[in-house]
Amino acid sequence: MAAGGSAGRDDGDTTGGVRAALGGLTTRGRSFLAAGVAAAVCAYVLGQGDLLRVGLLLAVLPLVCVLVLYRTRYQVAGSRRLSPQRVPAGAEARVHLRMENVSRLPTGLLMLQDHVPYVLGPRPRFVLDRVEAGGRREVSYRVRSDLRGRYPLGPLQLRLSDPFGMCELTRSFSAYDMLTVIPRTEPLPPGRLPGEATGYGEGRQRSLALAGEDDLIPREYRYGDDLRRVHWRSTAKYGELMVRREEQPQRARCTVLLDTREAGYQGSGPDSAFEWAVSGAASVVVHMLEQGFTVRLLTDEGSPLPGDGPDGITGSAQDSAEAAGLMLDALAVVDHSDGAGLSRAYDLLSGGNEGLLVAFVGDLDEEQAAVAARMRQRSGAAVAFVLDSGTWLTGGAVPGAVEDRLRRLRDAGWTAVAVPPGASLAELWRHAGRAPATQGATGDGTSGMTGVSGGWS
């Protein structure tokens, strides 16, 4: 089987007994049986022998069909393959089904049915004609969802029917597959954000990676070290063989903070403010990994996504495409939290220098705005995309209370951007890159960003 597929085998005797087989009588089969019993009773009462024979024929025919179908021992193997297994919301995936008759006898008419969640579309059904011994049939169908998440596909069901349509038996395979619908991502333009001298760009904060140039601090010789790295001056000084330490190259760091508080968002659905925030976080994660950053994804609860470690999954530990896939899988199932504030995320951020901090936050009251403002002290540069869910519900202008929160963030050093309904993250990202490094220099905290929030209102 190819990657992403699942297989099963049906030996034809897994339905559980004659009672289950009788339960497979169709409407036609039940009607024949009822009519035969009624005719037999009337023939007995009226003493009509010919009518009795007709009644017995009508009653016995569906029972014979049940017995023949129950005794049928088809050996059928089924498999499923997803292409691809991970799709963005709104995109289609194709599901390939293959049935193979591994017995020595040909099959009769088969109906193939796959179970899919209702959000992916109608349940697919296929009618397969006679399959010869050793033969196979392949069919496919498409699934699509506007809602991110993880959706099970399966189990695959095979429905057997007799030639007269008197009885149908359903046999299920046990295997199933999982389709992951990840958030939509938007390609972001390259560029530098304000504050690159301390947290972004050429002077950005860095963390250690794995190999690099020589360090001035020597260490003791270890078995297997290259003798060409022996530091003779230190060897003479310490009286033992010393080698030059390898400096680990530095990799830029970025922390993406996603506010998932239920109190911070109103509305639901693919066009809601919360879904925009999730998609925005996914877009930034992919963009920063492509730029070579070590990326950590956090939520307001102070937990990294994915993983249980304090650093989460970072691009320095594995290929950026694989790291992006793991984070997108985590964002596919992220949901609202019951938390009331951002204090847990602040506690985790306060452990050290975070490099670049990109935050997607919902409604902020006075207290949460103060907590968010303090986060800026632990990062080289900080960009906040603030979504007012009331504005998203009404489609109106950004209210004055939101402007006050934005001004407070800008006074603390954030590049704060108000996100209007349906805004393009790429455009907001470009505006943020043109903002001055120090906001609030004019005294009102709106320098360089008034056009961003006001122009989108």
N, C-alpha and C positions, 0 to 999 in steps of 0.2 A: 504494500500500500504506500502511496505517496504521502508526504508529510501533510498533516492536517486532515487526514481521513480517518474514518472509523469503520470497522467491519464487524459483521455478525453472521451467525449461521442459524438456519431454521431447519430442523430435522423432521418437521411435520407432525410430531406427536406431543406438542407442548401445551395443548389446550386444556387438559385436565380431566377429561372424562366424557362419557356419553351425555351427561346433563348439560355440560357446556356446549356440546355439539347440538343438542336439541334447542338450546337457547339461540343458536345461529339461524334458525328457520326465518326465512324472509316473510313478508306479507303474503306473497303468493303461496309459499309453503304452508303457512298457517291456515290460509283460506282453503287449500286443498284438503288439509287434514280435517278441518272443521266440517267441510262439506261431505267428506267421506264418512265421518262418524255419524252425521245427521242422516245421510242416506241409508247407512246400515241400520240405524235405529228404526227409521220409518219402514224399511224393508222387513225387519223382524216383526214390527207391529202389524203391518198390512199383509205379511206373508208373500211378498214379492221377491222371488229368487233372483230375477234379472237385476232388480234395483240393488239387491244385496251385493251382487258381484261388482256393479259399478261403484258402490260405496266403498267396498274393500279396495278396489283399484285406486280410487282417489285418496284413501287414507294411507295405503301402503307406499305410494309413489314418493311422497316427501320423506317418509321414514327410510326408504332405501337410499335416497339421495344423501340423507344425513349419515347413514352408515358408510356409504362409499366414500364420502368426503372425509369422514373421520378416520377411515382406514388408509387414506392416501398418505403416502410417506415421501413427499417431495423433500429433497435436500437442496435447499436454496441458500446461497451466500449473498449477503448484501453489504454494500460499502457506501460511504458518503465522503465527499471531499469538498472543502470550502476554498473558494478562490476569489479574494484573499480571505484570511481569517480575521484580519483587522481592517475595518473600513471607517472613514470619517462619517459623521452624521449627515444624512441626506444622500450618501453614495450607495450604490448597489453592489451586492456580492452575489456570486453565482454558486449554487449548490449542485454538485454533480452526484447523481445516484447511479449505482451499478448493481444489477442483479445477475447472478450466475447460477445456473442449474448444474449442480455437481453430482446429481444422481444419474442413474442409467435410464430413467424413464422421462419422457417429455411431460411438461406441465400442461395444465389446462389454462383457462383464462385467469389472469392474475390482476388484482387491483393493488397498486402501490400507493401508500399514503405516508407522508412525513409530518410529524408534529412540529409546528412552529408557533412561537408566541404571536398573539394577535397584532402586536405593534409592527411585526415584520411583514404582514400581509396575509392573504387568505391561505388556508391549508392546502398544499399542493396534492393533487391526486392524478394518478396515471393508470391507464388500462394497458396491460401488456398481453399480447396475444400468445399463443402457444410457444413455449421456449423449448427447443430441442435439447436432448441430453448433451451436457457440456457446453451449451450455448450461453450467451450473455446478452443483456439488454442494458443500454445506458440512456438515461434521461437527465434533464437538468431543469432548474427553476431559479428565479431571482428573488432576493429578499432585499428590503430597504427599510430603514428607520430614520426618522428625524430626531429621535431621542437617543442620546448616548446610553450605554449600559452594556451588560453582558447577557446574552440571550442563548438559552440552550436550544439546540436543534435535535429533535428525536424524542422518543425512539421511532425507528422506521417500522411501519406496519405493513404486513402483507395480507391481503384479503383473498381467500380462495372461494370460488363459486362453482356450483355444478352446472352442467349444460342447460338444465331446465330452469335455473334461477330459483330453486326451492330453498337452498340453504347457502349461507355465507359464513365462513369461519375466518377469524382474524388472528394472526400470529405476529408477535412483536419481536424485534431484535432488541437486545439490551444496550447496545452502544449508542452514544450520542456525542455531539460536538458542541463547542461553544463559539459563538460569534461575538466578537468584541466591537462595539460601535464607539469609537473614540470621538472626542470633541473636534469640531472643525478648527483647522489651523489656517492662519493667514500669513503669507510671506511678509517679513518686515524689511524695510530698507536698511542698508548698512549705514553706519554713522556713529558718532560719539555723543553721549549724553552729557549734560552739564556736570561739572565736578570731576572731570576725568583726571585732573592732576592728583587727586587723592583717592579716587576709587574706580576710574574707568579710563580706557585708552592706554597710552604709553606708560603713564604713571600709576596704573591701577594696582590695587592691593592684590597680593599673590599668595598662593599656598604651594607647598612642596609637592613635586611629582616623583619621578623615579630615577632618572640618571642625568648626568650633565657634566659640567666643567669641574676643574679642580678647585678644591677649597684650600684656604691657607692653613686650616687646622688639621694636623696629621692625626693618625690613629695607629694603634698597634697592628703589626703585621699579622695577617690571618692566612692559614693554609689555603693556597690557590690564588692569592693576590699576585698580580703581575709585578715582577721584580723591577720593571722599568718605572714603577710608581714609588719606589723607595725614596724617602726624604732623608738624605744623608745628614743634613745639619741636625735634624731632630733626633736621628739615630745616635749621633755623637753626644747630643745633649742628655738624652734619657738613658743611654746605655743599652738600648734594645732596638730591634729593627722596627722602624716606623715607616708608614706609607702615607701618601697624600690621600686625603678623604675625597670622595666624589661628591661634588655638590649636586643636589637634585634641582633640576630646572623648575622654574616657578610657573604656575598656571593661574590665570585670572579666575576669580571666584564670583559667583552670582547667586543670590538667594531670591527665589520667587515666592512671595507670600500671597496665599489665596484666602480671603475672608469668606468663610462658609456659614457664618452665623445666620440662623433662621430669622432673627430679629432684624438683620441688616438688609433683607430683600423682601419684596412683595411680588406677587404674581408667579406664574409658572409657565412651562412650555418652552419650546425651542427658541422663542424670541424674547424671553424674559431677561431681566438684568443679571440674574445669577448665571444663566447659561452663557451670556456674553462674557462674564468674568472668568468662567471656566475655560472657554475657548481662548480668551486673551492670555490666560496663564499658560495654556498649552502652546500657543504661538510663541510666547517669549521663551519657554523652555527649549523648544526646537531651535529657535533662532540663536540663542546663546550657546547651545551645544555645538551648533554648526560653526560658530565663531571661535571655538576652542576653549570655552569657559568650563570650569567645574561648577555644576549647577546643583543647587539643593532646593527642593520644593517643600514648602511648609504650609500648614493650615493655621487657622486662628487657635486651634486647640493645642498648638505647640508640637504637633506630631509631623514628622517628615513623611512624604509620600514618594515612592513606596518605601517599605522597610521599617524596622524598629530601631535602627541605630540613630545616633544624633545627627549624622551627616547625610542620611538618606542615600539615594543613588546618585553618583556623580559621574561626570563625563571623563574624569581622569582614571577611573578604575576599569573602564571598558570602552568599547567602540561607541562613538556618539550616537550612531543609529540605534544600537541596542539599548543604550541608556534612555534615549528619547522614547523608544517603544515601551519600556517599563513604566516611565512616568505617564505616558499617554494612557496606558492600561489602568493606572491608578486613578487618573482623572476621569476615565470613562465611568467609574462607579462612585465618584465622590458625591456626597449629598450634604444637605444642611446639617449643621451641628446644633446642639442644644446650648452651646456656650453663649454667655451674655457679653463677653468682652474679648479684647486682644491681649490681655495681660500674660496669658500662657505663651503666646508667640513671642512677646517681648522678653520674657524670662529666658527663652531659648536663644534669642538673638543676642542677649547681653553677655553671653559666654565668651565672645571674642569678636574680632573684626570680620564683618561679613562681606567686604568688598562692595559690589554693586547690589543694591536692594531694589527689587521691583515688586510693588504691592498692588493687588486688586482688591479694593475694599467696598463694602456696601454703605448703608446709612450709618453715619457717625454722630453720636451725641457729643456733648461737651466733654464727658469723661473719656470716651474712646478716642476722640480727637487728640486729647492730651497724651494718651498712651502712644498713639501713632506718631505724634511729634517727637517723643523721646526715642523712638526707634532710630531716628536719623542719626543719633549720636554714635551708633555702633556700626555705621557703614561708611564706605568711601563716598558713594553717591547714592541717592535715593529718589525713585520715581514712583508716584502713586497715581493710579487711575481710580477715581472716585465715582461710584455709580449711585445716583439718587433714585431709588426704586419708584418713588412717587412721580418723578419726572417721566420715568419709563412707562408708567401706567397711563398717565394723562397726555404725554407727548408735549407738555408745555415747556416753559423756560425754567432754567435752574433757579430755585428760590434763593432768597437772601441768606437763609440759614446755611445752605450748602456753601455759598460763597464765603461765609465767615469761617467755615471749617477749612476750606481751601486756603484761605489767607493765613490761618494759623499754621497749617502744614508748611506753607511757603516761608513763613517767618522762621520756622525751625530748620529750613534748609532743604526741604523736599522740592522736587519738581512735581507739583500737583496739577493734575489735569482732570477736569470734569468731563464725564463721558455722557453725551446725550444719546437718546434712543437711536439705535441703528447705526451708530458711528463706526467708521472704519478704523481699526486699531493701527493699521499702517500709517494712516494720515495723522492720528494722534501721536504715534511714535516719532514721526517726522517733525511735528510741532515741538514735541518735548526735546528733540535734539537741537532745535534752534533756540531753546530757552537759555537765558543767561545763567552762568554758573552760580551766582549768588542772588537768590530771589529775596525780595523784601528790601533791597537796597534803597528803594525810593521812599520807604517808610510805610507804605500801605501793603507791601507784600504781594503785589499783583504784577510786578514788573515782568514783562515778556510773556505772560500767560493769559492776560485778559482777553486777547484776541482768540485764544484757543477755546476757552469756555464760553465766552460771549458769542463768538462767531458760530458755534454749533447750536446755540440755544434755539 
